[in-house]
Amino acid sequence: MLTLNLSFRTDAGKTMVVRIPDPVQDLTTQQIETAGAAIAASGVLLSAKLGRPIELVDAQYVERNATDMIP
């Protein structure tokens, strides 16, 4: 499974990771930065432990493979 992980610095000085499953795979750095800025500016994300995201600090495509051992 492929995810796009967006890491934000929060107003509490912590790191919040937003994982987006099955993302578009040919996004440019500019598109990701624009989306991250929009997410931070929207104020819709809030964690009691982590606070609100205020700045995108990293973005990674992450691919994970899993094999069921007990079907």
WOQUIMO-V55698 format. One record per residue. N is the residue number from 1. SS is DSSP state (~ for helix, > for strand, _ for the rest). OMEGA is omega in whole degrees, 0 to 359 (none if undefined). BURIAL is # if it has 24 or more other C-alpha atoms within 12 Angstrom, else .. Layout:
{{N/SS/OMEGA/BURIAL} {N/SS/OMEGA/BURIAL}}
This chain:
{{1/_/179/.} {2/>/174/.} {3/>/170/.} {4/>/181/#} {5/>/177/#} {6/>/181/#} {7/>/181/#} {8/>/166/#} {9/>/182/#} {10/>/179/#} {11/_/177/.} {12/_/179/.} {13/_/181/.} {14/_/177/.} {15/>/177/#} {16/>/178/#} {17/>/176/#} {18/>/182/#} {19/>/181/.} {20/>/182/.} {21/>/177/.} {22/_/182/.} {23/_/169/.} {24/_/188/.} {25/_/183/.} {26/_/178/.} {27/_/177/.} {28/_/176/.} {29/~/180/.} {30/~/179/.} {31/~/180/.} {32/~/179/#} {33/~/178/.} {34/~/179/.} {35/~/178/.} {36/~/178/#} {37/~/179/.} {38/~/178/.} {39/~/180/#} {40/~/182/#} {41/~/184/.} {42/~/181/.} {43/_/183/.} {44/_/179/.} {45/_/178/.} {46/_/176/.} {47/>/179/.} {48/_/181/.} {49/_/189/.} {50/_/183/.} {51/>/180/.} {52/_/176/#} {53/>/180/#} {54/>/182/#} {55/>/174/#} {56/>/182/#} {57/>/181/.} {58/>/175/.} {59/>/182/#} {60/>/165/#} {61/>/181/#} {62/>/178/.} {63/>/181/.} {64/_/176/.} {65/_/179/.} {66/_/177/.} {67/_/177/.} {68/_/179/.} {69/_/178/.} {70/_/183/.} {71/_/none/.}}
